[in-house]
Amino acid sequence: MSNTLFRALWRFNAVTIAVCGLLGIFVGLYVAYHIARDVFRTNYQAHDIARVEPADTKTPGDPTQPAVQTGFSTGQFIAVRGTTILAAPVIAKQSYDFRYSSKDASSTRNYLFYDRAAGTSRKLLADEKQLILSHSELRPDSDNGTSPPRAMLFHIIEADTNKDGILSSADDMSYALSRTDGSGLTRLDFKGGDSHGQSVSSDGAMLVMFVEDAGAIKAQHIDLATFKVTRTDAIAR
């Protein structure tokens, strides 16, 4: 009887020890996995997007929204060819922890202009709430690139139109023109999706932009003296 009881207890203890050992191994592997992931993880980096959450603030009552740290820096001043103007981007860098990983995002939010001859400077936009996807110097197509541009063209995302919490190229695009020193910023009275190119007339008086709108491509004719749209043509497809 005592031998049978002893063997039963021994077997029970052996099973208990084995289960505890396996549980300990599982817990150890789980902890090691999370430590290794935190140590060796690579930050996800995105360009030309901006989170719309307030900096350093989580959405009240919504723990799924990350706290975002946003810092601003000024890029390199680059000469606008054919002028005494230099321009530099204002760059926003955002970082946040989300779903066990760090994410970084950078975007252009504004431009600074400096006239080295006059000693004056200005900002293109009043604040850094928008996202500037791109800009270009507008010259006649036949120009060799050394004459002053007739205007500056900016592609701007001004609102999170698809409500995904991010400003990006997936949102509606606004187009704006300014003078070479950043003055006279004028938003064109049309919006669109993808841009399909542009052309400046040989006399530098007219800009034609090819913009997709609701699946159709339209040629927008803009007077570069007044920044007004003078004609819109539908492109046959």
VOLUMZA-786794 format. One record per residue (C-alpha): x, y, z. Coordinates in steps of 0.02 Angstrom, whole numbers, padded with zeros to 5 digits, always signed. Layout:
REM VOLUMZA-786794
XYZ
...
This chain:
REM VOLUMZA-786794
+00000+00000+00000
+00138+00122+00049
+00235+00082-00110
+00081+00116-00218
+00050+00281-00129
+00232+00330-00146
+00232+00293-00332
+00073+00394-00356
+00145+00543-00263
+00308+00530-00360
+00215+00528-00524
+00109+00677-00471
+00263+00774-00418
+00351+00731-00581
+00203+00792-00684
+00191+00950-00579
+00377+00986-00599
+00366+00956-00787
+00216+01072-00805
+00300+01207-00702
+00459+01188-00804
+00366+01205-00968
+00271+01355-00900
+00434+01435-00845
+00511+01407-01016
+00358+01484-01101
+00361+01637-00987
+00549+01657-01014
+00531+01648-01203
+00387+01773-01199
+00486+01897-01095
+00642+01872-01201
+00541+01903-01360
+00474+02070-01298
+00645+02125-01233
+00727+02080-01399
+00592+02170-01497
+00615+02329-01394
+00804+02321-01409
+00821+02278-01592
+00665+02354-01670
+00689+02478-01812
+00585+02635-01811
+00458+02646-01952
+00496+02805-02049
+00373+02891-02165
+00394+03047-02271
+00268+03175-02330
+00135+03128-02203
+00080+03215-02044
-00027+03153-01901
-00166+03273-01855
-00173+03232-01668
-00123+03376-01554
+00061+03364-01508
+00100+03279-01343
-00085+03246-01309
-00184+03085-01318
-00363+03093-01376
-00467+03102-01215
-00547+02935-01178
-00463+02848-01325
-00309+02750-01269
-00281+02686-01447
-00225+02857-01506
-00039+02886-01478
+00040+03038-01400
+00135+03129-01537
+00293+03231-01512
+00318+03360-01650
+00475+03461-01679
+00513+03588-01814
+00675+03626-01903
+00730+03731-02050
+00806+03650-02203
+00942+03719-02316
+00916+03886-02403
+00924+03860-02591
+00937+04000-02718
+00791+04029-02834
+00884+04035-02999
+00888+04202-03087
+00840+04300-02930
+00912+04363-02766
+00789+04254-02671
+00833+04101-02566
+00703+03980-02499
+00708+03847-02362
+00578+03720-02305
+00510+03714-02129
+00513+03528-02086
+00407+03443-01953
+00470+03283-01875
+00346+03179-01776
+00376+03026-01668
+00258+02915-01572
+00245+02739-01501
+00102+02638-01571
+00067+02450-01563
+00236+02402-01488
+00340+02499-01614
+00408+02673-01637
+00354+02773-01787
+00433+02928-01861
+00358+03044-01991
+00428+03197-02077
+00343+03326-02186
+00365+03500-02258
+00246+03622-02172
+00301+03793-02234
+00434+03888-02331
+00545+04033-02280
+00600+04160-02410
+00747+04279-02395
+00794+04418-02517
+00982+04441-02499
+00977+04606-02596
+00838+04688-02495
+00877+04599-02332
+00693+04554-02309
+00613+04387-02266
+00441+04310-02254
+00346+04148-02224
+00241+04073-02361
+00100+04015-02244
+00037+04093-02084
+00063+03932-01985
+00126+03753-01999
-00041+03662-01997
-00040+03615-02181
+00066+03489-02275
+00163+03548-02429
+00190+03398-02541
+00293+03485-02675
+00337+03650-02756
+00408+03703-02923
+00477+03858-03008
+00372+03904-03159
+00468+03954-03315
+00426+03941-03500
+00454+03766-03566
+00589+03831-03683
+00685+03918-03543
+00858+03853-03497
+00823+03875-03312
+00928+04030-03280
+00796+04166-03299
+00684+04217-03153
+00530+04107-03135
+00362+04186-03170
+00288+04111-03012
+00303+03971-02885
+00178+03827-02882
+00138+03731-02722
+00041+03569-02697
-00039+03582-02524
-00141+03464-02414
-00246+03574-02300
-00366+03452-02217
-00387+03269-02173
-00526+03245-02300
-00529+03054-02290
-00534+03057-02099
-00393+02934-02071
-00303+03044-01944
-00161+03084-02064
-00124+03221-02189
-00057+03137-02346
-00072+03127-02534
-00230+03023-02507
-00321+03183-02456
-00390+03316-02573
-00255+03425-02650
-00253+03615-02655
-00146+03711-02777
-00073+03883-02741
+00036+04009-02832
+00152+04141-02761
+00279+04266-02824
+00462+04214-02819
+00486+04292-02647
+00338+04198-02572
+00222+04348-02577
+00048+04354-02653
+00003+04174-02609
-00157+04133-02701
-00252+03969-02690
-00322+03920-02857
-00510+03900-02864
-00508+03715-02901
-00455+03559-02809
-00409+03391-02876
-00326+03225-02854
-00170+03178-02950
-00077+03307-03051
-00032+03249-03227
+00096+03382-03272
+00101+03565-03318
+00163+03681-03454
+00207+03866-03462
+00183+03960-03626
+00336+04025-03718
+00297+04204-03667
+00278+04153-03484
+00103+04223-03475
-00001+04064-03458
+00010+03906-03354
-00084+03749-03404
-00106+03617-03268
-00174+03443-03301
-00271+03390-03146
-00379+03237-03116
-00550+03273-03042
-00679+03135-03008
-00592+03019-03131
-00582+03148-03270
-00427+03246-03321
-00449+03431-03347
-00332+03561-03420
-00337+03715-03310
-00274+03876-03394
-00207+04002-03268
-00153+04182-03303
+00015+04203-03216
-00009+04391-03201
-00171+04378-03101
-00166+04196-03040
-00343+04174-03107
-00411+04022-03197
-00464+04082-03370
-00519+03919-03450
-00551+03736-03410
-00546+03601-03543
-00596+03419-03522
-00469+03295-03590
-00544+03154-03693
-00504+02979-03631
